[in-house]
Each structure stands twice: as C-alpha cells, then as structure tokens.
Amino acid sequence: MKKIVILTGAGISAESGLGTFRDKGGLWSQHRIEDVATPEGFARDPELVHRFYSARRQHAAEALPNAAHDALARLEERWTGDVIIITQNVDGLHEKAGSRGVLHVHGALSGALCAACAHRWPAPLQMTPETRCPACDANTARPDVVWFGEVPYHMEQIASHLEEADLFVAIGTSGQVYPAAAFVQEAATYGAQTLELNLEPSEVSADFAQHRFGKASDIFPIWVE
Ligand code: BV8
C-alpha cells in the first residue's frame, strides 16, 4: 500500500501557541542563531542557551496539540499503508497528539545529552549550567537538540523513507534549513508525488508539484478527511 512521508516544521505548532523561527516576532528575531543554536554559542554562554531552551521546554510542556497534529495522528491510524512523520520540531506535540515513531531530525526539548560521556536522559524542565549528568556526574549537560553545524539525527532511516515514499508532504516549514529542506527533492527523484501545506510559499515551493496555502489546522484536516 502507498507510503506517505510527512515533514513538519514550526508552522504546524504555531496554532498551539509556540513561536515559529522566522515569522514576525519569531524566535530568531529575539536571539541570534549564532548565540543560542550553535555549539560555539553554547560554549560561549551556556547559561543563555539553557535559559533559551528551558523557556521553550516550559512552553512546550504547557502547549496542547492542535487540529493539524490530531489529523496527522488520525491519518496514521486510518491509512492502510505506512505514514512516516519526520519533524524538525523539538516540542513533542506530535507525541501528545498520539503519533508514534516520530523521527526528530533536530532532536527534542524533552531530551538531555551529556557533552562529556554522550549519556542521554529525560531533560528536567529547567536546565542550567549546574545540571549534572546522572551517568558521569559532570556538569556538561546540554539540550539534546541538533544545532547548526551539527549532524542531524536519523539521516540513514530518513534517506530510505524518502526513497520509498509514494507521497511526500511538508507542513509548516519555510524550507530554509538543510538538509531537511532538500528532502522533497530527494523524494521527488525517487518518483514521489509532492505536496506543500503552508501558510505561504516557502523557499522550496518550486520543488513541490502541488500546494495548499492556509493555516495547518484549517487545511490539513480537510486534506486528510
Ligand atoms: C548540517 C535546533 C551537515 C533545535 C534547528 C548554506 C547553504 C545550505 C546549507 C547551509 C549553508 N550554511 C550552513 C548550512 C547548513 C545549515 C543550514 O541549513 N543553515 C541555513 C540557515 C542556511 N544546516 C545545518 O547546520 C544542519 N546540519 O548541515 O550538518 C550534515 C548534513 C547532512 C548530513 C550530515 C551532516 C543542522 C540544522 C539544524 C539546526 N537546528 N533547530 C531548535 O532550536 O529548535 S533548525 C530550526 O529551524 C528548527 O529545527 C526549525 O524546525 C527549523 C526550520 O524552521 P521551520 O520549522 O521551517 O520554521 P520557520 O519559522 O523557518 O518557518 C515556519 C513556516 O511555517 C513559515 O513558512 C510560515 O509561513 C509557516 N507557518 C506559520 N504559521 C503557520 C504556518 N504554516 C501553517 N499553518 C500556520 N498556522
């Protein structure tokens, strides 16, 4: 049966009250990427970076999935083929909506990683430079997210899903961050149909055969039903 691969970005969580990155007043307008989303920024000022991610972790913990997340979870239940969700989001809202096996290509706020021994554990809501690794006790804990210049997660698994996709759908992403922004091209190369669902055209709209523009919670449920 047909395999649907879905890439989501910050736009799918906008109606859950979580800020996007590049919209007006978005996360990147409040902080420079170099200061809060790079290993160099973390080395320079771990306290600032922990404050940035702890605030987002708090917001994500309080946020509820919206109709677009719910429709995706329903699609997974109802579709007789495979539905693979690859998310650039770190907010955990797909899991709150009931989606399982979501591939977090840029990590998750719910995870902590030890920069010294690579141990991973569930992140406390508020992390600080004093947060200690439960395995090696060093205070080298960091958010388990993929910063710019770092290798994205699950790339081999993602490559095989893109190869097998019959339909590739992007929801709520500006198509500005690589390699995720190039996933549509990879899927299309292997013959997938491509559909972009977004508030407005993205940087990679030209790579999609079809487009539906509007709010994710308006257009996606209709598309699923
Ligand atoms: C890597 C961390 C090597 C956690 C993030 C020059 C050219 C090409 C590439 C590069 C280059 N220079 C450097 C690079 C590589 C770099 C990169 O892409 N830079 C960009 C800025 C040019 N990439 C990397 O460094 C990556 N690593 O390349 O390693 C490698 C590669 C392959 C294999 C092995 C090794 C690592 C990138 C990961 C960075 N980490 N997040 C966190 O803080 O969250 S990226 C960050 O941006 C988030 O993950 C976010 O998800 C992602 C993308 O943003 P979007 O999700 O698209 O959000 P955005 O705000 O941009 O857009 C929202 C969209 O929603 C808008 O279009 C809006 O219209 C729409 N919208 C709004 N409301 C709604 C809506 N749509 C529907 N409904 C609504 N209601």
Residues whose N, C-alpha, C, O or C-beta is under 5 A from the ligand:
A	BS01	BV8	G9 A10 G11 A14 E15 T20 F21 R22 D23 A37 Q88 N89 V90 H106 V145 V146 W147 F148 G149 E150 V151 P152 G172 T173 S174 G175 Q176 V177 Y178 P179 N198 L199 E200 S202 G214 K215 A216
